[in-house]
Amino acid sequence: MKLSFPEGFLWGVATSSYQIEGAWNEDGKGESIWDRFVHKPYTVLNADTGDIACDHYHRMPEDVEMMKRLGLKAYRFSISWPRVLPYGRGKPNPPGLDFYDRLVDNLLSAGIQPVANLDHWDFPHALQEVGGWSNRDCTDWFADYAQLMFQSLGDRVVMWSTHNEPWVLAFLGHGTGEHAPGICNYAMAYQVAHHLLLGHGKAVQVFRQGAYQGQIGIILNLGHFLPASEREADLAACRRAYMENVAFFLEPLFFGRYPQELFDWIGFHQPKVLDCDLDIIHQPIDFLGVNHYFSESISHAVKGLVLKAQNEPYSAPGWGRTTMNWGINPQGLLAVLMDIQKNYGNPTVYITENGCSFSDVPDENGFVADWDRVNYLRAYIHAAHQAMQAGVDLRGYFAWSLMDNFEWAWGYSRRFGLVRVDYRTQRRFLKQSALWYSQVIAANGIDI
């Protein structure tokens, strides 16, 4: 049976600057918080760094040619803030701007729509030294940076996002310290999350005031949460997990408010919100980007940090787990999309990341027959189609990721790519999943 998608459905892949570019200190680029974090001992598995990564900075033309061979309709990339503004503000760096200028031109020449993201966590270290995202001034610096990029690329890029997964930067970067900048302060994490949303709103204002063409939105990582049991304590813990991961971001974006129930629970951890802030955050956006990877079973746990909740991976029957120890539950994506439709006004949505890490084993020619990844992608795309059939305004799907890359605290030990990268030689090899996805794009549908 074949499931077809509407004409014009946007099939793409996604990457991020720090994970693939390398060239961490070349051509005038400034230091990011991730550059500083990975060079500190014991922060990343195997002491891996993104210093070279996939060397995309030097290999960009051949990578775009590879995308063209796959028939991609769109490519979602992120811009390294310190590559274009080494100190986060002030004088721009011409070689950095030129790199993204050339990338966009190469994509357009290949018939691929560029989709630009302003923030995928590689924040300028110079700004971190004056408080980073915990400093309210950063929201204005971000808007200035956004304006620079709109002016530089806005004549050719017609789809923009402000932040990618602000929950991760806020809570893993400032709450648990697992990610850069490595701070463990939950009150700061909530304040950073608020400032990220405020910076988003200010960037959207700049976009509207400049009358730039195209669309602008934000990308959120939205998990699917299930209570571990029908016990009242587990149901309440699951509700708190949902509010922090989902409602904390969607309610201010779409309704101009924060979930009061969550604020009552976190007490003195709640962020300082000025009277004008929610009006700025509550700017109309053109789309919501949804990154979705897993479902989690939530139970009450007295040692479960601020939320008093414990998360366990949940997999649907017959599915195992990925090498990230994430559960596989395709219907979780359907549930997330239906929740957005029902509770947040059914906005235009793009799935901006979805993918999986498995133990890829290449043959003697470097080819990876990753049928487990193919089965994963097929099942999640099927769930996306079910959501559209139910009325969700879904316009596109971006697989994570184009190629294997630096997977943050896991270094190079986890592989998400449709394309295998031999990090020693930097050779690229199309996996079975890349060939399969290319056929999906060509057919604008999947066989189930």
Buried (B, 14 or more C-beta within 10 A) or exposed (E): EEBEBEEEBBBBBBBBBBBBBBBBEEEBBBBBBBBBBBBEEEBBBEEBBBBBBBBBBBBBEEBBEBBBEBBBBBBBBBBBBBBBBBBBBEEBBEBBBEBBBEBBBBBBEBEBBBBBBBBBBBBBBBBBEEEBBBBBEBBEBBBBBBBBBBBBBBEBBBBBBBBBBBBBBBBBBBBBBBBBBBBEBBBBBBBBBBBBBBBBBBBBBBBEEEEBEBBBBBBBBBBBBBBBBEEEBBBBBBBBBBBBBBBBBBBBBBBBEBBEEBBEBBEEBBBEBEEEBBEBBBBEBBBBBBBBBBBBBBBBBEEBEBBBBBBEBBBEEEBEBBBBEBBBBBBBBBBBBBBBBEBBEBBBBBBBBBBBBBEBEBEEEBBBBBEBBBBBBBBBBBBBBBBBEEEBBBBBBBBBBBBBBBBBBBBBEBBBBBBBBEBEEBEBBBBBBBEBBBBBBEEBBBEE
